[in-house]
Amino acid sequence: MANPTAVCPGTFDPITNGHLSVIRRAASLFSHVIVAVATEADKAPLFDLDARLALCSEACREWSHVEVQSFRGLIVAAARDWGAQVLVRGLRAVSDFELELQMAAMNRRLAPEIDTVFLGTDPEYMFLSSHLVREVALLGGNVGGLVPEHVEQALRRVRDER
C-alpha cells in the first residue's frame, strides 16, 4: 500500500492552529486524510457537532484531499468503515505521550490492521489546547494567532451571546 488513507480524530471544540499544524503535516504524508470529529464529548462541548464540522471544514478547505467527517463510538470502527489504515495523533508535549501510547495500544488490539502515527505539533503551539482557547476566549482574552480567524469570530459570537 503506497499511500494509505489517514484519519485525524478529535473533538475539535474548537479546531486550533495546533490541530491544523498536525493536519497540514498529515496532508503532506498521505493521499487522503479524514478529519474525524467525535460526536460524543467527555464534557458538553461549547460548539455543537454541526458547528464543529463547519469550523473544521472551513479550516481545512485549502487541501482538496482532506475531508471532514463525524464519527460515533470507537475511532477504529469508523476508520475501518472509511477504509483507513492509519490514525494520526498529535503530540504537544511529553505529558501527552503516555495517554496517547495507551490509546494506540488499545486501538492496535482492537484493530491490528490500523497503525497509529504520532506527529508533533509545531513548537509555537505546544502549549495550546482547545480547552485553553475556549477559556481565554470566553473570558475576553485575545486568541488571535491561536485559531483560524473564522474560529476566533465564532468564539467571539458565543462569548457575546452569554
N, C-alpha and C positions, 0 to 999 in steps of 0.2 A: 504494500500500500504506500504509494509515493507521497501523498499529501492528504492525510486524514482530516475529517471534519472535527472541529474542536468546539467545546461548549464552555462558556464562561458563566458560571452560575452565581447568583446573589440575590439579595433583596432589593438592592439599588434604591434605597429610600433616604436620600436621592442618589442618583449617579454622580460621582465626583470626578475630578481630574485624575485622581489616583486610580480609580477604576478604568478611566479612559487610557491611562498610560499602559495598563496591562492589556486591555483590549487592542490597542494600537499594535503592541508587540505580537500578540496572538495573530492579528490580521496579517502581519508580515511573515508569519511562520506557516500558516495554514490557509488552504484554498477556500475553506468555508468555515465561518465562525458563527455560532449561535450564542447570543447574549440571552441567557435564560433567567427570567425574572420570576422569583418564587411567589406563588400566590399566597402561601402561608408565611406569616412572620412571627417570630418569637413574641414580639410585643405588637400592639396596634401601630401600624405604620402611619407616618404623617401623611403620605400620599397613598391614595387607593391604587389598586392594581392598574386600572386604565391610565391613570396619570403617570405611574412609574413606567409603564410600557411606552407611553407617548414621549416622556422625557428621555428615555433610553434611545428610542428610535431617532429622535431629533439629534441626539448627541453622536449617534453612530452613522448618520446619513452619508458621511464622506466616503465610507467604504462600501462598495457595491456587493462585496461578498460577505458582509456581516449582516445578519438578520436578528431581530429581537422576537423572542417567543416567551410565553409564560409556561410555567410548569407547576404541577401539584404533586406532592409526595416525594419519593426518592429521586434524586437527580440522575442516578444511574439508570433508572427505569425510563426517564424522559430521554436520556442520551441514547439508549438503545432504540427507542421509538424513532428518534431522529437519524439513526444510522451513524452516530458519532463514535469515534474511537478514543477521544482524548477529552479529559476535563482539565481546564486551565484554572489554576488557583493563584491568586495574587498574594504576595507576602510583603508586608511593610517592615516588619522587624523580627528579630529572633523570637519574640514573645508570640507571634502568630504561628510559628513553625510547629510547636508541639501539638496544638489543636488540629492544624491542617494535616499533619502527618497521621494523626489518629483517624481523621475523616478519610484520608486517602487509603489507609489500610483497610478500613471498613468497606469503602467503595470497591476496593480490589477484591475483597472477599465476596461481596455481593455480585460483582460483575468483573471477573478476571480478564475479560477481553477489552476492558476500558482502562487506559492508563491515565494517571494524573501527572500533569506537568506544573511545576511551580515557577512563576515568574515574579521577580521583584519589581515593585513599583519604582518609578523614577525617584531619586533621592529627595527631591524637593517636596514630595508628597508622602514621605514615610510616616509622618505623624498624623496623617489625615484619615478620618473615618466619617461615614455618613452620620453617625450619632453626633460627633463633634460639630459637623457642619450644621445639622439641624439645631443644636443647642445654641450655637453662636448666632445663627440667622434669626431664630425666634426671639432671642434677647436683644436684637437690634444691631448686632455686630456685622462687620463687613466680611463677606465670604467671596468677594471678587477674586478671581485668580485661582480659587479652590474648586469651583464648579463652572460648567459652561454658563454663558450669560443667560440662556433661556431657563436654566435651573435656578439661577440667582433670582430672576424675576418671579418664578413660581414660588420660591421660598418667601419672597417679599409679599406676594399676594396672600399667602397663608398667614403670615405674621400680621398683616393689616386687617385680616378678617377676624382675628382673635380678639 
